[in-house]
Amino acid sequence: MRAISVAMAALLMTGTMVGTAGAAVAKTVEDGTSAAAPWASVSGECQVQGYRGSIKAYYQILRTQDFINRFNWYVSSGGSRLGKKSNIEIRVMHNRPHSLDRPIIVWNSKDNVRKGPGGLSKIVRVERRHRIYITARFDFDRPGLPDFRCQARTRDF
């Protein structure tokens, strides 16, 4: 039976991480020994005509799987007016070197993203051997004008 960290078990059951932020070392349930279970993050951003969107994803690195558990974004408009109906599409992508990349999950916001920070707690399991990256397409609401769009991409991990 594969050991699972106490922190990961709590996260899977409640959706809440136990302990403090940063790289965590958790005790395993199976044999009581310590095992490294580091947390990491990736981020990306894009800009168009003074509008800016950024995405950051947090994940835990385990032996056979990565567990992404949080996506945070930030939307800003410089000096331009930004409406209250912007949209974000987040994709976790499998980077396949010899064929088309494949989406693992796709999440679309409602038509209600506002200026400033936002986030989504969602657990996504990915096989550790797969190279993945995250994209976030931002549609910036401009009342009375066509929306601007840009796409952010993280590095592969």
C-alpha positions as CSV (number, residue, x, y, z in Angstrom):
1,M,0.0,0.0,0.0
2,R,1.4,3.4,-1.0
3,A,1.9,5.9,1.9
4,I,0.1,9.2,1.7
5,S,1.2,12.2,3.7
6,V,-1.0,13.5,6.6
7,A,-1.2,16.9,4.9
8,M,-2.3,15.4,1.6
9,A,-4.9,13.2,3.3
10,A,-6.3,16.3,5.0
11,L,-6.2,18.2,1.7
12,L,-8.0,15.5,-0.2
13,M,-10.7,15.1,2.5
14,T,-11.4,18.7,3.4
15,G,-9.8,20.8,0.6
16,T,-7.8,22.6,3.2
17,M,-4.0,22.3,3.7
18,V,-2.8,21.5,7.1
19,G,0.3,23.3,8.3
20,T,2.1,26.4,7.1
21,A,2.9,27.6,3.6
22,G,6.1,26.9,1.9
23,A,8.0,23.6,1.4
24,A,6.4,21.1,3.7
25,V,7.8,17.9,5.2
26,A,4.9,15.6,6.2
27,K,4.9,12.4,8.2
28,T,3.6,9.4,6.3
29,V,0.6,7.5,7.6
30,E,1.9,4.1,6.7
31,D,5.1,3.7,8.6
32,G,5.5,6.9,10.6
33,T,8.7,8.0,8.9
34,S,9.3,11.4,7.4
35,A,9.0,11.9,3.6
36,A,9.7,15.0,1.6
37,A,6.5,16.4,0.1
38,P,7.6,19.8,-1.3
39,W,5.1,22.3,-2.5
40,A,6.0,24.4,-5.6
41,S,4.3,26.9,-7.9
42,V,4.4,28.1,-11.5
43,S,3.2,31.4,-12.9
44,G,2.7,33.2,-16.1
45,E,1.3,36.5,-17.3
46,C,0.2,38.3,-20.4
47,Q,-0.6,41.9,-21.5
48,V,-2.6,43.6,-24.2
49,Q,-3.1,47.4,-24.6
50,G,-2.5,48.1,-20.9
51,Y,-4.6,45.2,-19.6
52,R,-2.7,42.5,-17.7
53,G,-3.6,39.1,-16.5
54,S,-1.4,36.8,-14.4
55,I,-1.9,33.2,-13.2
56,K,-0.2,31.2,-10.5
57,A,-0.7,27.5,-9.7
58,Y,0.4,25.7,-6.5
59,Y,1.1,22.0,-6.5
60,Q,2.6,19.2,-4.4
61,I,5.4,17.0,-5.8
62,L,5.0,13.3,-4.9
63,R,6.8,10.2,-6.3
64,T,4.3,9.2,-9.0
65,Q,1.9,12.2,-9.2
66,D,1.7,16.0,-8.8
67,F,-1.4,17.4,-7.1
68,I,-2.3,20.9,-8.2
69,N,-4.6,22.3,-5.6
70,R,-4.9,26.1,-6.2
71,F,-5.0,28.6,-9.0
72,N,-4.7,32.3,-8.2
73,W,-5.1,35.1,-10.8
74,Y,-4.8,38.8,-10.9
75,V,-6.5,41.1,-13.4
76,S,-5.5,44.8,-13.9
77,S,-6.2,47.4,-16.5
78,G,-3.5,50.1,-16.0
79,G,-5.3,53.4,-16.4
80,S,-8.1,51.9,-18.7
81,R,-11.6,51.1,-17.6
82,L,-12.3,47.5,-16.8
83,G,-15.8,46.2,-16.5
84,K,-17.2,43.7,-14.0
85,K,-17.7,40.9,-16.6
86,S,-14.3,39.7,-17.6
87,N,-13.6,36.0,-18.1
88,I,-10.8,33.5,-17.5
89,E,-10.3,30.1,-19.0
90,I,-7.7,27.9,-17.2
91,R,-6.3,24.8,-18.9
92,V,-3.9,22.3,-17.4
93,M,-2.1,20.9,-20.5
94,H,-0.1,17.7,-21.1
95,N,2.9,18.7,-23.1
96,R,3.4,15.8,-25.6
97,P,6.5,16.3,-27.7
98,H,5.5,14.1,-30.6
99,S,1.8,15.0,-31.0
100,L,-0.6,17.7,-30.1
101,D,-0.7,18.8,-26.5
102,R,-3.7,17.5,-24.6
103,P,-5.9,19.3,-22.1
104,I,-6.1,17.5,-18.7
105,I,-8.8,19.9,-17.4
106,V,-10.4,23.0,-18.7
107,W,-12.2,25.5,-16.3
108,N,-14.1,28.5,-17.4
109,S,-15.1,31.3,-15.1
110,K,-18.6,32.8,-15.1
111,D,-19.0,36.2,-16.7
112,N,-18.1,37.9,-13.5
113,V,-14.4,38.3,-13.0
114,R,-13.5,41.7,-11.6
115,K,-10.3,43.8,-11.4
116,G,-7.9,42.5,-8.8
117,P,-7.1,39.1,-7.3
118,G,-9.2,35.9,-7.5
119,G,-8.7,32.2,-7.2
120,L,-10.0,28.7,-7.5
121,S,-9.3,25.7,-5.3
122,K,-9.4,22.6,-7.4
123,I,-7.5,19.4,-7.0
124,V,-6.0,18.1,-10.3
125,R,-3.9,14.9,-10.3
126,V,-1.2,14.5,-12.9
127,E,1.1,11.6,-13.4
128,R,4.6,12.7,-12.4
129,R,6.2,11.5,-15.6
130,H,4.1,13.9,-17.7
131,R,5.4,17.3,-18.6
132,I,2.6,19.8,-18.0
133,Y,2.0,23.5,-18.2
134,I,-1.0,25.8,-17.4
135,T,-2.5,28.4,-19.7
136,A,-5.0,31.1,-18.7
137,R,-6.9,33.0,-21.3
138,F,-8.1,36.4,-20.1
139,D,-11.0,38.2,-21.8
140,F,-11.0,41.8,-20.4
141,D,-14.5,43.3,-20.3
142,R,-14.6,46.8,-21.8
143,P,-18.1,48.2,-21.4
144,G,-19.4,49.4,-24.8
145,L,-16.2,48.3,-26.6
146,P,-14.9,45.0,-27.9
147,D,-13.1,43.0,-25.3
148,F,-9.4,42.5,-25.4
149,R,-7.9,39.0,-25.0
150,C,-4.5,37.6,-24.1
151,Q,-3.2,34.2,-23.0
152,A,-0.6,33.6,-20.2
153,R,1.4,30.4,-20.1
154,T,3.5,28.9,-17.3
155,R,6.8,27.0,-17.8
156,D,6.6,23.2,-18.1
157,F,6.8,21.2,-14.8
